[in-house]
Amino acid sequence: MESSVHTIDPTVCRLGPWRFTLSRLQYCTFTLVGVALLWPWNCFLSASAYYGERFFHTQSLVKIYSLTMMSVSTIVSTTYSYYLSQAQRGVDYKKRIHVGLVATIVVFVLMAISCVSDLFIRMDDYVFFTFLMLMVLVSAMATCLAQNGTMATVNVLGQIYTNAVMVGQAIAGTLPSVALIISILIVGVKERDVTAKVEDDDYYVDKNLGVFIYYITASLVSVASIALLTLTGYLKSEAQYKALNQLLEEGQSSLSDDVCDVVEDDNTLGDTTKTVGEDRAGVLTEPLPPTEAYVPFSVMWGKLKLIVMTIFLTFGVTLIFPVFASIVESVHTDSPSPFFHKSIYIPFIYLIWNLGDLLGRIFCGATNSYILVKNPNHLIIYSLLRFLYIPLFMTCNIHPLGLAPFFLSDLWYMFLQFTFGFSNGQLATSCFMVVGDHCDNDDEKKAAGGFTSVFLSTGLAVGSVLSYLLVLIVN
């Protein structure tokens, strides 16, 4: 039997219009999956004001909502990411993506209902708080599951799809700031009538259609992600079927580089491959798929230690940006322009940071990008240099300190936030895109998806603790 074996990506097979359809569509698919991975976190953060109203008669819950939500999310994410990284043998990573996204849909449909249903609005505060934290817990686990499957998949498929996921996450960070600024400019800032609420023991928060729509959007993003994953799988199957039929019709005795020689199994989006050959009778043969091997942490650490330490430091240091974003005010607070009022200025600063983050991720995906950092030694040094942003932010107009800013300029502060965001996007994307270059086979690439997720979650957990310490210092 004669056969020719080449491992290539079926999305770039020379099949006329299929080449454009599959490569672009799959990139868009993983971009949307990236949005779906970060959107739940943004939902819970953006709804903080609503829950401040919801728990009005139990002020102790108002004070601990953000802290408890962050603690539950980071602790669950870290522990569950570690568990998933160890569960490797026989894993269907595509199934992990789907299960995670379906769980996200269920959680946020329930959260949307809770904003407009009297059953939840009139529920005892402590019971509702328990329900809310349970939803945060399930959402964190669902995100970990989908992220683990996604990163394992794109590590095998190639760097460009890793870039798609990272860009999608940056888009998810940018959209809430834009929506908040637009809503404030349109409807203005509504002042609470605190006295009336205190005197009314039967006060209940109004049904909030805005938060309802935001939560429903999170579900719809996950639905669209599942739909696109299914569609790309179908198109890949169609393209492979056409390629094989073309070979048989032309009566070729061996497979050439102009068509797919290896067909990926759509059930795993690249987890296994089928070697396609042609014997003398013209019958296609398919040997058994390769056995998956468990890859221990020690092996991954030996190959990726500088990269994962960069991921840990990058996300740990990045969490200082919300601290400064919430306490640094414009130096033009006396201006009549609404843009300098903190109700708009603060979300605008969030937007500046997220735009920098988005551009850093996009530029890393450019062909022959000069922004993409491939050397692990350069990555770790770059991540350590970002600690310099802490004293640099201290030169701005930090309101709680009551001191005159070293630089009396909003542009200086915006420049710092933009470059801080850009460096986050550049470092994070570089790390995840080059992971596959340091792995020897597909088993290691898939295991690296869980391995890197552990350090990402741990970096966020440590960063959240350090951010609270920083709050105590600047206040």
ABEGO torsion letter per residue (X at the ends): XBBBBBBBBAAABBAEAAAAAAAAAAAAAAAAAAAAAAAAAAAAAAAAAAAAAAAAABAAAAAAAAAAAAAAAAAAAAAAAAAAAABABGBBAAAAAAAAAAAAAAAAAAAAAAAABAAAAABBAAAAAAAAAAAAAAAAAAAAAAAAAAAAAAAAAEAAAAAAAAAAAAAAAAAAAAAAAAAAAAAEBBBBBAAAAAABAABBBBBBAAAAAAAAAAAAAAAAAAAAAAAAAAAAAAAAAAAAAAAAAAGBABBBAABBABBBBAAAGGABBBBBBBBAAGBBBBBBBBBBBBBBAAAAAAAAAAAAAAAAAAAAAAAAAAAAAAABBBAAAABABAAABAAAAAAAAAAAAAAAAAAAAAAAABBGBAABBABAAAAAAAAAAAAAAAAAAAABBBAAAGBBBABBBAAAAAAAAAAAAAAAAAAAAAAAAAAAAABABAAAAAAAAAAAAAAAAAAAAAAAAAAAAAAAAAX
